[in-house]
Amino acid sequence: MKKRANAFKVIAVLLVFAGFAAIQRAAATGQASARPAGSQELAASSSPAGAAEVKIDNFTFTPETITISAGTQVTWTNRDDIPHNVVSEDKSIKSKALDTDEKFSFIFTKPGTYSYFCSIHPKMKGKVVVQ
């Protein structure tokens, strides 16, 4: 039983270090971007009130429209073989080009409708409705 407790402690310490390493990598690669009014970029150590996911694949955002509560984190994950990004119509949200399996997250804090598209492939469109 004591060995199992020690193993859990080691795993917890490793997860903390992995989190710090991810924050360092994000800062070093310039993954930060401007935040739109009513939104905030998710810090690696944040624990959002809720979470929603949008998959990018085959030149589409799925779901194309997502309805969430204020305070919800939305994460876009590129599952396509080519880069895509997420850019709001007013350019206040702008991710870097996301390679396969890369993610971009925001927490939407104010109600409203946030339309976005892929600026690399402008026919790709989506919408976040915050209630």
C-alpha positions in Angstrom: 0.0 0.0 0.0 2.9 2.4 0.8 4.5 1.7 -2.5 1.3 2.6 -4.3 1.0 5.9 -2.4 4.6 6.7 -3.3 4.0 5.9 -6.9 1.0 8.4 -6.9 3.2 11.1 -5.4 5.9 10.5 -8.1 3.2 10.7 -10.9 1.8 13.9 -9.4 5.2 15.5 -9.3 5.9 14.5 -12.9 2.5 15.9 -14.0 3.3 19.3 -12.4 6.7 19.4 -14.1 5.1 18.5 -17.4 2.6 21.3 -17.0 5.4 23.8 -16.3 7.3 22.5 -19.4 4.2 23.0 -21.5 3.8 26.6 -20.3 7.5 27.2 -21.1 7.2 25.8 -24.6 4.1 27.9 -25.3 5.9 31.0 -24.2 9.0 30.2 -26.2 7.0 29.4 -29.4 4.9 32.6 -29.2 1.5 30.8 -28.9 0.0 33.7 -27.1 -2.4 35.9 -29.1 -4.7 38.9 -28.6 -7.8 38.2 -26.5 -11.2 39.4 -27.7 -13.5 41.3 -25.5 -15.4 38.8 -23.4 -12.8 36.1 -23.8 -9.6 35.1 -22.2 -6.8 32.8 -23.4 -6.6 29.7 -21.3 -3.6 29.4 -19.1 -2.3 25.8 -18.7 -3.1 25.8 -15.0 -6.6 27.2 -15.3 -9.6 25.0 -14.5 -12.5 26.4 -16.5 -16.1 26.2 -15.4 -17.0 24.1 -18.5 -15.4 22.8 -21.6 -16.4 22.3 -25.2 -14.5 21.0 -28.2 -14.5 21.7 -31.9 -12.8 19.3 -34.2 -11.1 20.6 -37.4 -11.1 17.9 -40.0 -11.7 17.6 -43.8 -11.9 21.4 -44.1 -14.7 21.8 -41.6 -15.3 22.9 -38.1 -17.4 20.2 -36.2 -19.7 21.2 -34.8 -20.0 24.3 -37.1 -22.1 26.1 -34.4 -21.6 25.5 -30.7 -23.7 27.0 -28.0 -22.1 27.3 -24.6 -22.6 29.1 -21.2 -20.4 32.1 -20.3 -17.2 30.9 -18.7 -16.8 27.8 -20.9 -13.5 26.9 -22.4 -13.7 26.1 -26.1 -10.8 24.0 -27.6 -10.2 23.6 -31.3 -8.2 20.6 -32.3 -6.8 20.2 -35.8 -7.3 16.6 -36.9 -6.6 17.4 -40.6 -3.4 16.6 -42.4 -2.8 20.2 -43.3 -2.6 23.4 -41.1 -5.6 25.4 -40.2 -6.2 28.3 -37.8 -9.1 30.0 -36.0 -9.7 33.7 -36.6 -12.8 35.7 -35.5 -14.4 38.0 -38.0 -13.3 41.0 -36.1 -9.7 39.5 -35.8 -9.8 39.7 -32.0 -9.3 35.9 -31.8 -6.4 34.6 -33.9 -4.6 31.3 -33.4 -1.4 30.4 -35.0 -1.5 27.9 -37.8 -2.3 24.6 -36.1 -0.6 21.5 -37.4 -2.1 18.1 -37.0 -3.2 17.4 -33.4 -2.4 20.9 -32.2 -4.9 22.7 -30.1 -6.1 26.3 -29.4 -8.3 27.3 -26.5 -10.2 30.3 -25.2 -12.6 30.8 -22.3 -15.6 32.9 -23.4 -16.7 35.1 -20.5 -19.4 37.3 -22.0 -22.6 36.4 -23.8 -22.7 37.0 -27.6 -22.2 35.4 -30.9 -18.6 34.9 -32.1 -18.2 34.1 -35.8 -14.9 32.7 -36.9 -13.2 31.1 -39.9 -9.9 29.6 -41.1 -7.9 32.5 -42.7 -5.9 29.9 -44.6 -9.1 28.4 -46.1 -11.7 31.2 -45.7 -14.7 29.0 -46.8 -14.3 27.1 -43.5 -16.6 28.9 -41.0 -17.9 28.4 -37.5 -19.7 30.1 -34.7 -19.7 30.2 -30.9 -22.9 31.3 -29.3 -22.3 32.3 -25.6 -25.4 32.4 -23.4 
